[in-house]
Amino acid sequence: MRKRIAAVCIILALTTAGCFLKKRQPAPAVAPAPEPQRPPIELPPPKVEQPQALEAPKVDLPAPAAPAPPATVIQPKMV
């Protein structure tokens, strides 16, 4: 059992070392070709409009209803 654990540890150590060695390799001598420069896009100046006063929409309201008659209050009678 100990041999198996030791073997796994050795394999992990070698793969980790391999990853570090790959990262430390010098960059290739051929540089990638630069992208062609595009001319800047010219946008027209923004149109600035003067804000106009907003008017509330006119709504036709119905005529007010007749007032309700006063409520009749019934008093309890003491017997």
C-alpha positions as CSV (number, residue, x, y, z in Angstrom):
1,M,0.0,0.0,0.0
2,R,2.8,2.4,0.9
3,K,4.5,1.7,-2.5
4,R,1.3,2.6,-4.3
5,I,1.0,5.9,-2.4
6,A,4.7,6.6,-3.1
7,A,4.3,5.9,-6.8
8,V,1.3,8.3,-7.0
9,C,3.3,11.0,-5.1
10,I,6.2,10.6,-7.5
11,I,3.9,10.8,-10.6
12,L,2.3,14.0,-9.2
13,A,5.7,15.6,-8.5
14,L,6.9,14.8,-12.0
15,T,3.8,16.2,-13.7
16,T,3.9,19.3,-11.6
17,A,7.6,19.8,-12.5
18,G,6.8,19.3,-16.1
19,C,4.2,22.0,-16.0
20,F,6.7,24.5,-14.5
21,L,9.3,23.6,-17.0
22,K,6.9,24.2,-19.9
23,K,6.1,27.7,-18.6
24,R,9.8,28.6,-18.3
25,Q,10.7,27.9,-22.0
26,P,11.7,31.0,-23.9
27,A,9.2,32.6,-26.2
28,P,9.4,31.7,-29.9
29,A,11.6,34.0,-32.0
30,V,8.9,34.8,-34.5
31,A,6.7,37.5,-33.3
32,P,3.0,37.4,-34.3
33,A,2.1,39.8,-37.1
34,P,0.5,43.1,-35.9
35,E,-3.1,43.7,-36.7
36,P,-3.6,46.3,-39.5
37,Q,-4.5,49.7,-38.1
38,R,-8.0,50.8,-38.9
39,P,-8.8,54.5,-39.5
40,P,-10.8,56.0,-36.7
41,I,-14.5,56.2,-37.2
42,E,-15.7,59.7,-37.4
43,L,-19.2,60.2,-35.9
44,P,-21.3,63.3,-36.7
45,P,-21.8,65.7,-33.8
46,P,-24.9,65.0,-31.7
47,K,-27.9,67.1,-32.4
48,V,-28.9,69.1,-29.4
49,E,-32.6,70.1,-29.4
50,Q,-34.1,72.6,-27.0
51,P,-36.5,70.9,-24.6
52,Q,-40.1,71.9,-25.1
53,A,-42.6,72.5,-22.4
54,L,-44.8,69.5,-22.0
55,E,-48.6,70.1,-21.8
56,A,-50.9,67.9,-19.8
57,P,-53.4,66.1,-22.0
58,K,-56.9,67.6,-21.7
59,V,-59.4,65.1,-20.3
60,D,-63.2,65.6,-20.3
61,L,-64.4,64.8,-16.8
62,P,-68.0,63.8,-16.3
63,A,-70.3,66.2,-14.4
64,P,-70.1,65.7,-10.6
65,A,-72.8,63.5,-9.2
66,A,-75.6,64.8,-7.0
67,P,-74.6,64.7,-3.3
68,A,-76.0,61.7,-1.4
69,P,-78.8,62.3,1.0
70,P,-77.8,62.4,4.7
71,A,-77.8,59.0,6.3
72,T,-80.6,58.2,8.7
73,V,-79.3,57.2,12.1
74,I,-81.5,54.9,14.2
75,Q,-81.2,55.5,17.9
76,P,-81.8,52.5,20.2
77,K,-84.7,53.0,22.6
78,M,-84.2,52.3,26.2
79,V,-87.2,50.3,27.6
